Amino acid sequence: MRNNKKKIIIMLIIAITFLTLFVVWGLNAKNYRFNLSLRIPKILGILIAGGTISVASLLFQTITNNRIITPSIIGLDSLYNLVQTIVVFIFGSTSIFMVNKTINFLAAGTIMVVLAMILFKVVLKSGRNNIFFLLLVGTVVGTLFRSLSSFMQVLIDPNEFDALQTKLFASFSLVNTKIILISIVILAIMAIILYKDFNKLDVMSLGREQAINLGVDYDKFSKKILMFVAILVSLSTALVGPITFLGIIVVNLTYEITKTYKHSVLLIVGTLISIIALVGGQFFVERIFNFNTTISIIINFIGGIYFINLLLRESKL
């Protein structure tokens, strides 16, 4: 535990260093007001996105007891893309649902959470409380969502399609800063609720049978955590767009660094790793590489390699 405290302090120092560099780099007496007005909201958005991605992935892997999958496997990212495509297909890119980012976020987030809850309720109903069956159905539904999105994208006007692309790809340069306040309120409420369940999460990591034997209402608690995951994914996706592999990288690095099962430690370390990766990566993209690449490309490239490595390691066990 003491070693983990030292690791948390070290990572906190690294995170603060990157945050400071990102905010103050290149500031002078002439441009500091303008640059700070752009950088501080962007930093807040990146911090929220990093925290939500890491927490969602960690919670999802805990209830599935599998370290090589992320919430995207149940089609939440594909659902977000489908919602945005339907909005442009029906109402156009100049409608209030696209122009007003707050309305877009509330609409997309609500639809994602409601449909996710319907999926969970149907799949995890009495007599079929199998989380792996949910993953199978989620994979099929995700494929359906991607196919519907592709079909409608082919039919819409090219100009509308161009406007749609800004919503479908992760971008930390275009953080949706208008929903930051809403996100902070939602996250604060969820943090208070989740804080009381840390011990249950520790037990859930042992598996379904062990958790039930130790007195946890596995099915009810799983649905609760899945609802949290759906909300967190909708928040991060609305802020910066879909990111596939960041959760895999962050959660597995968290387990390797901490060597513990306690979620009170895992959630903190995972959030710090995610913040370091996103803020540090965005700093290098903007200040070092001069926007010649994007952080989402870097994350997906590194994440893809890391994912293959995880599969190879799992196959040897």
Contacts in CASP RR format, 6 or more apart in sequence:
PFRMAT RR
TARGET T0000
AUTHOR 0000-0000-0000
METHOD contacts of the structure
MODEL  1
MRNNKKKIIIMLIIAITFLTLFVVWGLNAKNYRFNLSLRIPKILGILIAG
GTISVASLLFQTITNNRIITPSIIGLDSLYNLVQTIVVFIFGSTSIFMVN
KTINFLAAGTIMVVLAMILFKVVLKSGRNNIFFLLLVGTVVGTLFRSLSS
FMQVLIDPNEFDALQTKLFASFSLVNTKIILISIVILAIMAIILYKDFNK
LDVMSLGREQAINLGVDYDKFSKKILMFVAILVSLSTALVGPITFLGIIV
VNLTYEITKTYKHSVLLIVGTLISIIALVGGQFFVERIFNFNTTISIIIN
FIGGIYFINLLLRESKL
1 260 0 8 1.000
1 265 0 8 1.000
4 258 0 8 1.000
4 260 0 8 1.000
4 265 0 8 1.000
4 269 0 8 1.000
7 257 0 8 1.000
7 258 0 8 1.000
7 269 0 8 1.000
8 265 0 8 1.000
8 268 0 8 1.000
8 269 0 8 1.000
8 272 0 8 1.000
11 269 0 8 1.000
11 272 0 8 1.000
11 273 0 8 1.000
11 276 0 8 1.000
12 272 0 8 1.000
14 276 0 8 1.000
15 272 0 8 1.000
15 275 0 8 1.000
15 276 0 8 1.000
15 279 0 8 1.000
18 275 0 8 1.000
18 276 0 8 1.000
18 279 0 8 1.000
18 280 0 8 1.000
18 283 0 8 1.000
19 43 0 8 1.000
19 275 0 8 1.000
19 279 0 8 1.000
21 280 0 8 1.000
21 283 0 8 1.000
22 39 0 8 1.000
22 43 0 8 1.000
22 279 0 8 1.000
22 280 0 8 1.000
22 282 0 8 1.000
22 283 0 8 1.000
23 36 0 8 1.000
23 39 0 8 1.000
23 40 0 8 1.000
23 43 0 8 1.000
25 283 0 8 1.000
25 287 0 8 1.000
26 35 0 8 1.000
27 35 0 8 1.000
27 36 0 8 1.000
41 175 0 8 1.000
41 177 0 8 1.000
41 180 0 8 1.000
42 172 0 8 1.000
42 173 0 8 1.000
42 175 0 8 1.000
42 177 0 8 1.000
43 279 0 8 1.000
44 177 0 8 1.000
44 180 0 8 1.000
45 175 0 8 1.000
45 176 0 8 1.000
45 177 0 8 1.000
45 180 0 8 1.000
45 183 0 8 1.000
45 239 0 8 1.000
45 240 0 8 1.000
46 172 0 8 1.000
46 175 0 8 1.000
46 240 0 8 1.000
46 275 0 8 1.000
46 278 0 8 1.000
46 279 0 8 1.000
46 282 0 8 1.000
47 275 0 8 1.000
47 279 0 8 1.000
48 180 0 8 1.000
48 183 0 8 1.000
48 184 0 8 1.000
48 187 0 8 1.000
48 235 0 8 1.000
48 236 0 8 1.000
48 239 0 8 1.000
49 172 0 8 1.000
49 175 0 8 1.000
49 235 0 8 1.000
49 236 0 8 1.000
49 239 0 8 1.000
49 240 0 8 1.000
49 278 0 8 1.000
50 236 0 8 1.000
50 246 0 8 1.000
50 271 0 8 1.000
50 274 0 8 1.000
50 275 0 8 1.000
50 278 0 8 1.000
51 236 0 8 1.000
51 270 0 8 1.000
51 271 0 8 1.000
51 274 0 8 1.000
51 275 0 8 1.000
52 183 0 8 1.000
52 187 0 8 1.000
52 232 0 8 1.000
52 233 0 8 1.000
52 235 0 8 1.000
52 236 0 8 1.000
52 239 0 8 1.000
53 232 0 8 1.000
53 236 0 8 1.000
53 243 0 8 1.000
53 246 0 8 1.000
53 247 0 8 1.000
53 250 0 8 1.000
53 274 0 8 1.000
54 246 0 8 1.000
54 247 0 8 1.000
54 250 0 8 1.000
54 251 0 8 1.000
54 254 0 8 1.000
54 267 0 8 1.000
54 270 0 8 1.000
54 271 0 8 1.000
54 273 0 8 1.000
54 274 0 8 1.000
55 232 0 8 1.000
55 267 0 8 1.000
55 270 0 8 1.000
55 271 0 8 1.000
56 71 0 8 1.000
56 228 0 8 1.000
56 229 0 8 1.000
56 232 0 8 1.000
56 233 0 8 1.000
56 236 0 8 1.000
56 247 0 8 1.000
57 70 0 8 1.000
57 71 0 8 1.000
57 246 0 8 1.000
57 247 0 8 1.000
57 248 0 8 1.000
57 250 0 8 1.000
57 251 0 8 1.000
58 250 0 8 1.000
58 251 0 8 1.000
58 254 0 8 1.000
58 263 0 8 1.000
58 266 0 8 1.000
58 267 0 8 1.000
58 270 0 8 1.000
59 201 0 8 1.000
59 225 0 8 1.000
59 228 0 8 1.000
59 229 0 8 1.000
59 232 0 8 1.000
60 69 0 8 1.000
60 70 0 8 1.000
60 71 0 8 1.000
60 225 0 8 1.000
60 226 0 8 1.000
60 229 0 8 1.000
61 67 0 8 1.000
61 69 0 8 1.000
61 70 0 8 1.000
61 251 0 8 1.000
62 201 0 8 1.000
62 204 0 8 1.000
62 205 0 8 1.000
62 225 0 8 1.000
62 263 0 8 1.000
63 131 0 8 1.000
63 204 0 8 1.000
63 222 0 8 1.000
63 225 0 8 1.000
63 226 0 8 1.000
64 131 0 8 1.000
64 132 0 8 1.000
64 135 0 8 1.000
65 205 0 8 1.000
65 207 0 8 1.000
65 208 0 8 1.000
67 251 0 8 1.000
67 252 0 8 1.000
67 255 0 8 1.000
67 310 0 8 1.000
68 248 0 8 1.000
68 307 0 8 1.000
68 310 0 8 1.000
68 311 0 8 1.000
68 314 0 8 1.000
69 135 0 8 1.000
69 248 0 8 1.000
70 244 0 8 1.000
70 245 0 8 1.000
70 247 0 8 1.000
70 248 0 8 1.000
71 77 0 8 1.000
71 229 0 8 1.000
71 230 0 8 1.000
71 232 0 8 1.000
71 233 0 8 1.000
72 78 0 8 1.000
72 233 0 8 1.000
72 242 0 8 1.000
72 244 0 8 1.000
73 135 0 8 1.000
73 138 0 8 1.000
73 139 0 8 1.000
74 116 0 8 1.000
74 119 0 8 1.000
74 134 0 8 1.000
74 135 0 8 1.000
74 137 0 8 1.000
74 138 0 8 1.000
74 139 0 8 1.000
74 141 0 8 1.000
74 142 0 8 1.000
75 138 0 8 1.000
75 139 0 8 1.000
75 141 0 8 1.000
75 142 0 8 1.000
75 145 0 8 1.000
76 112 0 8 1.000
76 116 0 8 1.000
76 229 0 8 1.000
76 230 0 8 1.000
76 233 0 8 1.000
76 234 0 8 1.000
76 237 0 8 1.000
77 233 0 8 1.000
77 237 0 8 1.000
77 242 0 8 1.000
77 244 0 8 1.000
78 141 0 8 1.000
78 142 0 8 1.000
78 143 0 8 1.000
78 145 0 8 1.000
78 146 0 8 1.000
78 149 0 8 1.000
79 111 0 8 1.000
79 112 0 8 1.000
79 115 0 8 1.000
79 116 0 8 1.000
79 142 0 8 1.000
79 145 0 8 1.000
80 108 0 8 1.000
80 112 0 8 1.000
80 233 0 8 1.000
80 234 0 8 1.000
80 237 0 8 1.000
80 238 0 8 1.000
80 241 0 8 1.000
80 242 0 8 1.000
81 145 0 8 1.000
81 146 0 8 1.000
81 149 0 8 1.000
81 168 0 8 1.000
81 242 0 8 1.000
82 145 0 8 1.000
82 146 0 8 1.000
82 148 0 8 1.000
82 149 0 8 1.000
83 107 0 8 1.000
83 108 0 8 1.000
83 109 0 8 1.000
83 111 0 8 1.000
83 112 0 8 1.000
84 104 0 8 1.000
84 108 0 8 1.000
84 164 0 8 1.000
84 167 0 8 1.000
84 168 0 8 1.000
85 148 0 8 1.000
85 149 0 8 1.000
85 152 0 8 1.000
85 153 0 8 1.000
85 156 0 8 1.000
85 164 0 8 1.000
85 168 0 8 1.000
86 152 0 8 1.000
87 95 0 8 1.000
87 97 0 8 1.000
87 98 0 8 1.000
87 104 0 8 1.000
87 107 0 8 1.000
88 98 0 8 1.000
88 156 0 8 1.000
88 160 0 8 1.000
88 161 0 8 1.000
88 163 0 8 1.000
88 164 0 8 1.000
89 152 0 8 1.000
89 155 0 8 1.000
89 156 0 8 1.000
91 97 0 8 1.000
91 98 0 8 1.000
92 98 0 8 1.000
92 160 0 8 1.000
93 159 0 8 1.000
93 160 0 8 1.000
93 163 0 8 1.000
93 164 0 8 1.000
96 103 0 8 1.000
97 103 0 8 1.000
97 104 0 8 1.000
97 107 0 8 1.000
98 104 0 8 1.000
98 163 0 8 1.000
98 167 0 8 1.000
101 176 0 8 1.000
101 178 0 8 1.000
101 179 0 8 1.000
102 178 0 8 1.000
102 179 0 8 1.000
102 182 0 8 1.000
104 238 0 8 1.000
105 176 0 8 1.000
105 178 0 8 1.000
105 179 0 8 1.000
105 182 0 8 1.000
105 238 0 8 1.000
106 182 0 8 1.000
108 234 0 8 1.000
108 237 0 8 1.000
108 238 0 8 1.000
109 231 0 8 1.000
109 234 0 8 1.000
109 235 0 8 1.000
109 238 0 8 1.000
112 230 0 8 1.000
112 233 0 8 1.000
112 234 0 8 1.000
112 237 0 8 1.000
113 227 0 8 1.000
113 230 0 8 1.000
113 231 0 8 1.000
113 234 0 8 1.000
116 226 0 8 1.000
116 227 0 8 1.000
116 230 0 8 1.000
117 227 0 8 1.000
117 230 0 8 1.000
119 134 0 8 1.000
119 137 0 8 1.000
119 138 0 8 1.000
119 141 0 8 1.000
120 134 0 8 1.000
120 223 0 8 1.000
120 226 0 8 1.000
120 227 0 8 1.000
121 223 0 8 1.000
123 133 0 8 1.000
123 134 0 8 1.000
123 137 0 8 1.000
124 130 0 8 1.000
124 131 0 8 1.000
124 134 0 8 1.000
124 219 0 8 1.000
124 222 0 8 1.000
124 223 0 8 1.000
129 218 0 8 1.000
129 219 0 8 1.000
129 222 0 8 1.000
131 208 0 8 1.000
131 222 0 8 1.000
153 161 0 8 1.000
153 164 0 8 1.000
156 164 0 8 1.000
166 174 0 8 1.000
167 241 0 8 1.000
168 241 0 8 1.000
168 242 0 8 1.000
169 241 0 8 1.000
169 242 0 8 1.000
169 296 0 8 1.000
170 240 0 8 1.000
170 241 0 8 1.000
170 242 0 8 1.000
170 243 0 8 1.000
170 294 0 8 1.000
170 295 0 8 1.000
170 296 0 8 1.000
170 299 0 8 1.000
171 240 0 8 1.000
171 241 0 8 1.000
171 294 0 8 1.000
171 296 0 8 1.000
172 240 0 8 1.000
172 278 0 8 1.000
172 282 0 8 1.000
172 285 0 8 1.000
172 294 0 8 1.000
172 295 0 8 1.000
172 296 0 8 1.000
173 282 0 8 1.000
173 286 0 8 1.000
173 291 0 8 1.000
173 294 0 8 1.000
175 239 0 8 1.000
175 240 0 8 1.000
176 238 0 8 1.000
176 239 0 8 1.000
176 240 0 8 1.000
179 238 0 8 1.000
179 239 0 8 1.000
180 239 0 8 1.000
183 235 0 8 1.000
183 239 0 8 1.000
186 231 0 8 1.000
186 235 0 8 1.000
187 235 0 8 1.000
190 228 0 8 1.000
190 231 0 8 1.000
190 232 0 8 1.000
194 228 0 8 1.000
197 221 0 8 1.000
197 224 0 8 1.000
198 262 0 8 1.000
198 263 0 8 1.000
198 264 0 8 1.000
200 211 0 8 1.000
200 216 0 8 1.000
200 221 0 8 1.000
201 225 0 8 1.000
201 263 0 8 1.000
202 261 0 8 1.000
202 262 0 8 1.000
202 263 0 8 1.000
203 210 0 8 1.000
203 211 0 8 1.000
203 214 0 8 1.000
203 215 0 8 1.000
203 216 0 8 1.000
204 211 0 8 1.000
204 216 0 8 1.000
204 218 0 8 1.000
204 221 0 8 1.000
204 222 0 8 1.000
204 225 0 8 1.000
205 261 0 8 1.000
205 263 0 8 1.000
206 214 0 8 1.000
208 218 0 8 1.000
211 218 0 8 1.000
212 218 0 8 1.000
236 243 0 8 1.000
243 296 0 8 1.000
243 299 0 8 1.000
243 300 0 8 1.000
244 300 0 8 1.000
245 299 0 8 1.000
245 300 0 8 1.000
245 302 0 8 1.000
245 303 0 8 1.000
245 304 0 8 1.000
245 306 0 8 1.000
245 307 0 8 1.000
246 274 0 8 1.000
246 277 0 8 1.000
246 278 0 8 1.000
246 299 0 8 1.000
246 303 0 8 1.000
247 274 0 8 1.000
248 303 0 8 1.000
248 306 0 8 1.000
248 307 0 8 1.000
248 310 0 8 1.000
249 277 0 8 1.000
249 299 0 8 1.000
249 302 0 8 1.000
249 303 0 8 1.000
249 306 0 8 1.000
250 270 0 8 1.000
250 273 0 8 1.000
250 274 0 8 1.000
250 277 0 8 1.000
251 270 0 8 1.000
252 306 0 8 1.000
252 310 0 8 1.000
253 270 0 8 1.000
253 273 0 8 1.000
254 266 0 8 1.000
254 269 0 8 1.000
254 270 0 8 1.000
254 273 0 8 1.000
255 266 0 8 1.000
257 269 0 8 1.000
257 273 0 8 1.000
258 265 0 8 1.000
258 266 0 8 1.000
258 269 0 8 1.000
260 266 0 8 1.000
277 299 0 8 1.000
278 295 0 8 1.000
281 295 0 8 1.000
281 298 0 8 1.000
282 295 0 8 1.000
285 291 0 8 1.000
285 293 0 8 1.000
285 294 0 8 1.000
285 295 0 8 1.000
285 298 0 8 1.000
END
